[in-house]
Amino acid sequence: MPIDPYIVLLLGTVGLAALFPAHGTGATVASGASTAAIAFLFFLYGARLSTREALDGLRHWRLHVTVLACTFLVFPALGLAARATVPVLLTQPLYQGLLFLTLVPSTIQSSIAFTSIARGNVPAAICAGSFSSLVGIVITPLLAAVLLGNSGGGFSADSLVKIVLQLLVPFLAGQLLRRWIGPFITRHKKVLGLVDRGSILLVVYTAFSEGMIQGIWHQVSPARLGALLLVEAAVLAVMLVGTWYGGRALGFGRADRIAIQFAGSKKSLAAGLPMASVLFGAHASLAVLPLMLFHQMQLMVCAVIAKRRAHDHPGIETGDADRGAGAEDAGAAGSGDGGRAGSGNGGAAGTETGDGAEGSAAHPVQGQPQNRVLR
């Protein structure tokens, strides 16, 4: 699978921070700008999310509870089990970053895109990812307080307040104003997609600049990075297998199991970055490194699975499956966290983005689904 160009930009931003880190007044300005950018980003998420679809999705509560359990119970349990890899495979700082990635909420857009390609329940994926992101604004800091304690830079009530003010309040403001600004956002979704991308890049630059100033990069070696990738691959494999066969054991149909697999096995780069910057402070660079690697890995692996699900769908002709695979090649594997998605009833769906790609539109039952994921 090709590497996501946005991941290349992320890595380039890390390199820029390594060569020209922000310090002094520049660091203060960069930190303030990244905070404002992330707040605006979540404002856009709220403005894009269809309230009607979110309320309709509450009727499928069993699926949403299952996804939430995978995201905030099973994932953290695997993170705790990975403690056995310290210090043979991972250093303590890398393990803390790995544990943190298991605590962040699920993605929205990549879950929608891959569910659409695989002919799954797209509205359920929209709602499951949205609910996970909202719950994660509160649950992730609380889990970090319990599992990471003071090792991550010090969790406090003030940290929770900062996260709520930076993420939840702008999101709710976007929801309240969606009636008036929704059409504008729809007309300018490509331009606003650049805002999505720029916001995440700014947060990455700020976090890794702080890491360079603190000199923490001397703690990471190529061998340790390779070991981290192996551990993350094992975690992802367990979640993909567990969500698929666990969904069958719970009595869900094929379309719902697809939504559970793709929404329950992913972690959000866009939500995790600002949370890490608040919780870890100067050590945020090492904390988000495992999340950045896992982000690319989950997109590449899930793109392959989505293509296979499309071909395996009963009653789908080969040509239709190939068109779904082509849509995935056009952008689903390279994006995952950004844009706009429409469900079968035509409502605009919220987005959770690190790379601002336009989403997918599909109906899980009626007509021929259209898998369209554009950069």
Salt bridges, closest charged atoms under 4 A:
ASP4 OD1 - ARG375 NH1 3.78
ASP158 OD2 - LYS162 NZ 3.55
ASP196 OD2 - ARG48 NH1 3.11
ASP256 OD2 - HIS60 NE2 3.02
ASP312 OD2 - ARG308 NE 3.63
ASP320 OD1 - ARG323 NH2 2.00
ASP322 OD1 - HIS311 NE2 3.62
GLU328 OE1 - LYS307 NZ 3.88
ASP329 OD1 - LYS307 NZ 3.87
ASP337 OD2 - HIS295 ND1 3.55
GLU358 OE2 - ARG372 NH1 3.27
